[in-house]
């Protein structure tokens, strides 16, 4: 996987993983650890308005306060190779929602998730 700014690229059918942290809005950008009872959603859609997600990974167990997002080969094996959009959200135990990586923010381009074609088809 390649992460450039807010964009992500991966080859369809590969195994990939990355950590997500949440930071406050101070100039220091202090880390706010995920806690027991939190749920983190990594969601990929063809278009933000689509009802059905192409890929959604839900994390409820955290490592040192971080969410470990693991994408198994089967999760992308049957998806179209194309440019998708994605976001990351946290829902805390009280039901409050915070979008950590937003699809669209003022002065920022949309977040893109590039699913690239594989050449070798093993496994």
N, C-alpha and C positions, 0 to 999 in steps of 0.2 A: 504494500500500500504506500502511496505517496500522498502526503498532506502538504499542500502549498497554500499558505494563508488559511482561508476557510474552505478551500476546495479539497476534495478527496478523490483519488483514482485507485482503482484496483482491477485486476484481471478476473473475469467471470470464472467461478469455480475454484478460486484460490482460497486458502486459509489465511485470514487476516485478523489482527487484533490491535486495539489501541486503548489508552486510558483517557477518561474524561474527568476533569476537575472543574470545580465551580469556584469563582472568585467574587469578592465584593466589588463595589463600584468606587472604592477609594483609589487614590493615586498609587498606593502600594500594591493594590490588587491582591489582598490577602486571600488565601485559600479558605473556603468554607467547606469543611468535610461533609460528605454524605453520611447519613446516620441510619441506624436501624429504623425501619418504618418508611424510609424514602424509597421511591421507585424512579428509575431513570429510563427514559425511552429514547432510543435511537431509531428514527423513522425516515425511510427513503420512499419517495413517491415520484411518479412520472411528472405530475403537475401538483402544486401545493393543494389545489382544490379537489383532487381525486379522493373518492370515498375509501378506496382500497389501497393500502400501502403495498408497494412492491417488496419491501423488506422492513420488518420491525423487530428490534431486539430489546428485550426488557431485562433490566438488571435490578435486583433487590439485595444482593450481597456485595459488600464493598471491601476493597483491599486498601488499608491505610487511608480510608476516607475518600478513595477514588473509585469511579465506576470502570470496570474492565469490560470493554465491548469486544466480544469475540464473534467473528463472522465465519461460520462453517462453510465448507465448499458447497454443500447442498442448498444453502440459503440463496446463492446467486446462480447456481448451475443452469436453471431454466429461465432466467430473466433475459430480456432483450439487452444487447449491448447498445448503450445510448447514454445521454446525459440526463441524470435525474436531479432532483432537489432533495435536500435533507434538513432535519433539525434535531436538536437534542433538548429534551425537557425533563425537569424533575418535578415530581409530585411528592410533597412531604406527608408525614403521617397525619397532619391536620387537613390535608386535601388542598393545600395551597400549591399553585402551579407556577413554576418559573422556567421560562425558555432560556436555556444556557447558550445554545447556538441557534440563532434565529435565521429563518430562510431569507428574510429581507429586513434590513435595517436602513434608516436614513444614512446616506453617504457611503453605503457599502453595497457591493454587487450581491446578487442572490448566491446562497450557498449551493455548490454544485457537487454532485457525486457522479463521477465518470466511471461507468462499467465498461471495461475494455474487452475485446474478444481474445480468447485464448487460441493459440496455434496448436499446441499439444493437447490431446484429450485423453489423459490418463486418470484412473481412479474414479 
